Amino acid sequence: MTILITGGTGLVGSRLIPRLVAAGVDCRAIVRPGKALPAGVTPVEADLLDVASLSAAVDGVSAVVHLAAVLRTPDPQQIRRVNLDGTKNLVASLRAHAPSARVIMASTGLVYDMDLPRPAREQDAANPQLPYPASKIAAERELRESGLTWSILRLGFVYGDQDGHLQSAPGLLGSWNWHPAQTMSLVHHRDIATAVQLALGGALDGRVVNIADDGPSSINEIARLVGADYPESAQPLVNLWMGHLDGSLARELGFSPAVPTMYQAAASGSL
């Protein structure tokens, strides 16, 4: 099996590739000139915004792990171009050159409506207004309607392997004025690899699946764990389930997190 990875130099891809290589997967990854990839992966120069450049990248692949995305930029048009138009171009190239390839796309739990009456399930309303989740739900739709074999992983807040992402959470969420008691579903890089390998085997085909650990954590708990200050509050929490994903379907399909909570990650030195 040869798989193509987009976004291989990013937060998720740079930690996923070594795990796939260690598992014996033949990995190929799109890279721009001057960017370095982890050891053991075959680089191929291409650009998701240049559909003609993708034919060599997808040639002969049996699967694609589509991670490439833009999140934190003040330019909403760039977010849409990369996240939606890039997915459209990838789909078009696969339909033309590798129509039997399985496509696993990383999405986000941020797509769900914020006023759900329980943890978000895969069939729940997803009408995001912010540029990043709006572009991801549109890209999901593009893939689901492509005629390709697909699965979509809606990830919780990604962290671990010293990526600094959890450490940045208090500052980020504070800028959004999140209540300190708000809980958030997390997922460790190790468990993203577990989910991707499950999807590569076909267990998630034709499914949108929430991927999250077993212990949604409050913002207060996260701040304490990473040694950050966060404003305290005794005011009522209004949107109780915002940021909280229901991971039941993933468990039914065979996913079991190796890092069930952020506290286990901290104890094992993989925070």
Order of alpha helices (4+ residues) and beta strands (2+ residues): beta-alpha-beta-beta-alpha-beta-alpha-alpha-beta-alpha-beta-beta-alpha-beta-beta-alpha-beta-beta-alpha-alpha-alpha
